Amino acid sequence: MIKNIYPISNTKLKMLVVFDDGRTIAVVKSALKEYNVKEGDNLSFEKVSEIAGEGEAHEAFLKAADALGRSPKSEKEIRTVLKDKGYSKAAADVAVEKLTGYGYLSDEDYAKTYIEHYSKKWGRKKLVYELVQTKGLPSDVASEIVYGALSDEDELRLALELAGKFLKKKDGKDNLKQKCLAFLASRGIDFQTALKATETLIKEEDDYA
């Protein structure tokens, strides 16, 4: 039997349900309202646990869907949102599974959108790094998607564009090649591509001069 239902001081999401045998369980407020759970109800701990799990999973799903509606996110980012809001891993697992099944959450689709947005300023290595380290994609998945979307020619084209802008801002020629290579490396351009772009542009400048 339910003896008391108390607010929980560190969260607005759940209430603490106390049973007459001393056991307790935290339940989201919406589930208590939906199932009309009240003090004095002759409900078992197991039944309330079931209500708690279903209710929290549903709330987590709604919160995750809302977050995705605001901006695209990876699975890791969605799990972080739910964790920060106080949802359990079990509830997050259910929410992620449902959103993935409905086609709303896909790391592959997210990566493609991410590449479209950042491929004009970052090379393939940096794109892979960011997708893995900050967005939580598996490294093999990130690499496959990035290198499948961007060819060697795309990488060279970007390197030439970035190097051209960099060289225009430099007046002196001291260590110009090394400085340009370091700049391209910071943008995630692989060394051989960076070297080819840098030497091509410096040679063009020398020929023109």
N, C-alpha and C positions, 0 to 999 in steps of 0.2 A: 504493500500500500504506500501511496505517496504521502509523506508527512508534511513537507514544506517545499516551496519553490522560491528561490532567492535570486536576486540580480547578482551578477558576477562583476566585481569592481573593475577588473582590468579589460573588460570587453563589453560592448553594447550588443554584440551578436547573439550571445547565449545567456540562458538562465540555468541555475544549478538546481537540479531536482534531487531532493533528499528523501530516501525511503525510511520506513519505520524501523528497519534493521540496521540503519546507519550507512548503508551504501549510498553513493551519490553518482550522478552523471550530468554532464553539461549538454543541454539541448538548445538548438537555435530557436529563437522566439517564434519564428514563422511556423515551425513544426508544432509547437505547443498550441498555437492558435488554430492551426488547421485541424489537428486531432482533438481539440478542445480538452487538453490535458489540464487538470486542476488539482489543487491540494485536496486530499481525501479520496481521490480516485483509487479504486482497487485494481491497479495495473501492476503487472510483474516488472521486475528489473529488466528482464529479457525483452519484454514488449516495448518498454520505453527506450531501451538501447536500439531496437530496430527503428523506432520512430526517429530517434536522434540521428542515426546513420543516414536514413533516407532524406530527412529534412536538411541536414548539413550538405549532403551531396547535391541536392536540388539548389540550395542557396549558392553553393560554389559554382555550379553550372551557370546560373544567372549572372553571377559576378564576373566569371570568365568571359561569357558571351558579351557582356557590356564592355569589358576591357578590349576585346577584339573589335567591337564596333567602333571604338574610339580611334584605334590605330592597329595596323598589322603587328602581330607578335609571334615569337617562337614559342615552342612548348616550354622551354626553360623560363621565359619571361612570364608566361601565364602561371606557371607553378610558383614563381616568386611573388606575383601579385596575390595569389590565394594564400600563400604562407604569411605574407605581411598583414593580411586581413584577418588572420587567426583561424583559417580553415585547416583541418587535419590533412595529412598525406592521403589517407583513404578517400576523403571527400574530393581532393584534388585529382586523384587517380580516376575516379568516376567521371568527373567533369571533363578531364582531358580525353578520356575514352569516348565519351558522347560527342564532344566537339569534333574529334578526329573522324568519328564515324559519320557525322553529318556533313563532313567536308569543310568545316569552318576553320579547322586548325590543321595546318600542314607545314612542317619545317621545309619541305621541298619548295612549296609555293612561296613561303616567306623568303627563302634564300633567293629565289628568282626575282622577287620584287626588290629585295635588298641590293642585288647586283645591278639591276636597272638604275637604281637611285645613286649608287656610289661608284659605278664603273667608269665614270668620266674623270674621277680624281684619284682613284686607288688602283694599283695593280693587283694581279691575281693573288699574290702571296698575302697581301694585306687583307684582301676580301676574305680569304680562307681563315686567316688569323682572327679577324673580327667575328665571323660567323661561329667559330669554335669557342673562342675565349669569352666573348661578351654575350653571344646569343645562345650558346649551349648546344649547337649542332655537333653530331659526331664528326670527327675530322675526315673520315673517308667520304661521308655524305657531302660535306661542305666542299671538299676538293673535287669530287665528281661533278657537282653542279656548277661550280665556278669554272673549271677547266672545260666543261662541256659547253658553257655559254660563251666563253671568251677564247678566241683563237690566238695563236702566236702573232698573227698579223694585227689583231686588235690590241694586243699588248705593246707591240712596236709602235703602232699609231699613237697610242696614249703616251708612250715614252717620248716620242718625238714632240708631241704637243706640250707636255709638261717641261721637257728640257728646253724647248724653244722659249717658253715664257720665262724660265729661270735664267737663261743666258742673256736675255734682253735686259734684265735688271742688273747685270754685273758689268761694271765698267772695266776693271782691271782684268788681266789674263793670268795672274799668279794662281797657280793650283786650280785653275778653272775646271779642268777635267775631273779632278778628284772631288771638288765641291759639287759638281753636277751629278757625279755618280752617287755621292752621299745623299743628295737631295732625292734622287730617283729611288734609292734604296729605302728612304723613309716613307716613300709612297707605295712601297710594296712591289716595285718593278724588279724582276730577276736580273742578276748581274749581267749576263750576256746580252740581254735586250737593252739594258741601261747603257752598256758599253757601246753597242752598235749605234744607238740613238745619239749619244754624246759625241762620239767620234765623227759621225756623219755631219752633225750640225756645226761642230768646231771646224771641220774641214771646209764646209761651205762658207763659213765666215772668213777663213784664211784665204780661200780662193777669191772671194768677193773683194777682200781688202787688197 
